[in-house]
């Protein structure tokens, strides 16, 4: 999406799958934006529509858990 400034995928360590275990989630995606307004604007883009149309190929059925946060740098 043109409005995003950073995209990160965070995956569980392999130990999470040891002995037949399955973590609740296979990972977490972070999409960074310069502002809440930029995030909202991205929702109107054709790129966002393409991602939404492809979700059934990589997300489990049902509601997608998400949170909107703001980074606070602590020095």
Backbone as JSON, one array per atom type, in Angstrom:
{
  "sequence": "XXXXXXXXXXXXXXXXXXXXXXXXXXXXXXXXXXXXXXXXXXXXXXXXXXXXXXXXXXXXXXXXXXXXXXXXXXX",
  "N": [[0.85, -1.17, 0.0], [0.62, 2.17, -0.86], [0.66, 4.12, 1.17], [1.86, 2.99, 3.38], [4.75, 2.86, 5.46], [6.44, 1.04, 6.5], [6.82, -2.48, 6.81], [6.51, -5.39, 8.66], [7.07, -8.78, 9.4], [6.51, -11.04, 11.98], [7.45, -14.05, 13.23], [6.72, -17.11, 15.03], [9.16, -18.76, 17.07], [10.87, -21.79, 16.15], [10.66, -23.68, 18.18], [8.13, -23.39, 19.15], [6.61, -25.14, 17.72], [7.4, -27.61, 18.49], [7.26, -31.07, 19.43], [4.74, -31.61, 18.32], [3.19, -29.42, 18.97], [1.11, -26.55, 18.38], [1.21, -23.19, 17.78], [-1.05, -20.55, 18.72], [-1.21, -18.54, 16.81], [0.41, -18.16, 13.64], [2.02, -16.08, 13.25], [2.68, -12.52, 13.36], [1.8, -9.55, 11.77], [3.13, -6.38, 11.14], [2.17, -3.24, 10.11], [3.29, -0.16, 9.29], [2.48, 3.3, 9.5], [2.63, 6.81, 8.72], [0.77, 8.33, 10.03], [-2.49, 8.22, 11.64], [-4.36, 9.11, 9.87], [-3.12, 8.58, 7.4], [-3.14, 5.81, 7.52], [-5.91, 5.32, 7.44], [-6.44, 6.37, 4.9], [-5.1, 4.52, 3.35], [-6.83, 2.41, 3.38], [-8.59, 2.95, 1.38], [-7.35, 2.44, -0.96], [-6.54, 0.76, -4.1], [-4.64, -1.19, -3.74], [-4.98, -2.02, -1.09], [-7.51, -3.14, -1.32], [-6.85, -5.31, -2.94], [-5.23, -6.8, -1.2], [-7.11, -7.45, 0.79], [-8.84, -9.03, -0.74], [-7.26, -11.25, -1.1], [-6.97, -12.4, 1.37], [-8.14, -14.83, 2.22], [-6.36, -16.72, 1.43], [-4.27, -16.69, 3.21], [-5.08, -16.19, 5.83], [-6.82, -17.42, 8.7], [-10.28, -18.41, 8.74], [-12.81, -16.14, 9.92], [-13.03, -13.4, 12.35], [-10.4, -10.99, 12.2], [-7.86, -10.5, 14.46], [-6.72, -7.37, 15.58], [-4.75, -4.52, 16.45], [-4.41, -1.02, 16.94], [-1.67, 0.97, 17.36], [0.63, 3.29, 18.92], [3.94, 4.24, 18.56], [6.26, 4.65, 21.18], [9.19, 6.02, 21.95], [11.66, 5.23, 24.22], [14.29, 6.45, 25.91]],
  "CA": [[0.0, 0.0, 0.0], [1.51, 3.32, -0.99], [0.72, 4.92, 2.39], [2.63, 2.33, 4.43], [6.16, 3.23, 5.47], [7.22, -0.1, 6.97], [6.05, -3.71, 6.97], [7.31, -6.37, 9.38], [6.43, -10.05, 9.76], [7.11, -11.65, 13.16], [7.05, -15.45, 13.25], [7.11, -17.83, 16.24], [10.38, -19.56, 16.99], [10.56, -23.17, 15.79], [10.32, -24.42, 19.39], [6.67, -23.3, 19.34], [6.01, -26.25, 17.0], [8.03, -28.85, 18.97], [6.41, -32.12, 20.01], [3.39, -31.55, 17.78], [2.46, -28.22, 19.41], [0.77, -25.54, 17.37], [0.9, -21.91, 18.41], [-2.38, -20.01, 18.35], [-1.01, -17.8, 15.57], [1.67, -18.44, 12.95], [2.81, -14.87, 13.18], [2.05, -11.21, 13.5], [2.26, -8.59, 10.78], [3.07, -4.96, 11.53], [2.2, -2.28, 9.01], [3.52, 1.16, 9.87], [2.03, 4.47, 8.74], [3.08, 8.08, 9.3], [-0.31, 8.88, 10.85], [-3.76, 7.5, 11.58], [-5.0, 9.55, 8.63], [-2.5, 7.82, 6.31], [-3.66, 4.45, 7.65], [-7.28, 5.33, 6.92], [-6.37, 6.61, 3.46], [-4.66, 3.28, 2.71], [-8.0, 1.56, 3.25], [-9.32, 3.34, 0.16], [-6.5, 2.18, -2.12], [-6.73, -0.51, -4.8], [-3.71, -2.16, -3.17], [-5.64, -2.56, 0.1], [-8.58, -4.01, -1.81], [-6.22, -6.55, -3.42], [-4.83, -7.56, -0.01], [-8.35, -8.0, 1.4], [-9.36, -10.09, -1.61], [-6.35, -12.39, -1.01], [-6.86, -12.84, 2.76], [-8.53, -16.24, 2.43], [-5.2, -17.55, 1.11], [-3.26, -16.69, 4.26], [-5.66, -15.99, 7.16], [-7.87, -18.36, 9.1], [-11.6, -17.79, 8.67], [-13.27, -15.46, 11.12], [-12.53, -12.04, 12.55], [-8.95, -10.84, 12.3], [-7.5, -9.68, 15.61], [-5.75, -6.33, 15.28], [-4.73, -3.35, 17.33], [-3.75, 0.19, 16.42], [-0.8, 1.46, 18.43], [1.53, 4.4, 18.63], [5.27, 3.97, 19.1], [6.83, 5.59, 22.16], [10.62, 5.73, 22.1], [12.14, 5.49, 25.57], [15.75, 6.5, 25.85]],
  "C": [[0.9, 1.24, 0.0], [1.65, 4.13, 0.3], [1.58, 4.27, 3.49], [4.1, 2.74, 4.31], [7.06, 2.09, 5.95], [6.29, -1.3, 7.14], [6.96, -4.76, 7.59], [6.47, -7.62, 9.61], [7.2, -10.64, 10.94], [6.56, -13.07, 13.27], [7.48, -16.12, 14.56], [8.43, -18.58, 16.01], [9.99, -21.01, 16.73], [10.18, -24.02, 17.0], [8.81, -24.4, 19.66], [5.93, -24.45, 18.67], [6.55, -27.6, 17.47], [6.98, -29.8, 19.55], [4.96, -32.02, 19.56], [2.57, -30.35, 18.23], [2.17, -27.32, 18.22], [0.47, -24.24, 18.09], [-0.46, -21.4, 17.93], [-2.32, -19.25, 17.03], [0.33, -18.18, 14.97], [2.53, -17.2, 12.81], [1.97, -13.62, 13.36], [2.65, -10.3, 12.42], [2.11, -7.18, 11.35], [3.12, -4.12, 10.26], [2.27, -0.89, 9.63], [3.06, 2.26, 8.92], [2.52, 5.73, 9.45], [2.04, 8.67, 10.24], [-1.54, 8.0, 10.75], [-4.48, 7.87, 10.28], [-4.44, 8.78, 7.43], [-2.98, 6.37, 6.33], [-5.07, 4.37, 7.08], [-7.31, 5.51, 5.41], [-5.98, 5.31, 2.73], [-5.83, 2.33, 2.5], [-8.84, 1.85, 2.03], [-8.56, 2.97, -1.11], [-6.82, 0.86, -2.8], [-5.8, -1.6, -4.25], [-4.31, -2.81, -1.92], [-6.76, -3.51, -0.31], [-8.01, -5.34, -2.29], [-5.78, -7.42, -2.25], [-6.05, -8.21, 0.63], [-8.89, -9.15, 0.57], [-8.53, -11.37, -1.5], [-6.31, -13.0, 0.4], [-7.22, -14.3, 2.98], [-7.38, -17.2, 2.12], [-4.16, -17.59, 2.23], [-3.79, -16.43, 5.67], [-6.72, -17.05, 7.44], [-9.22, -17.66, 8.99], [-11.99, -17.14, 9.99], [-12.68, -14.06, 11.26], [-11.01, -12.02, 12.73], [-8.63, -9.97, 13.52], [-6.49, -8.61, 15.19], [-5.84, -5.23, 16.33], [-4.02, -2.21, 16.6], [-2.96, 0.76, 17.59], [-0.03, 2.68, 17.98], [2.85, 4.1, 19.3], [5.68, 5.07, 20.08], [8.28, 5.19, 22.37], [11.04, 6.15, 23.5], [13.66, 5.38, 25.53], [16.31, 6.28, 27.24]]
}
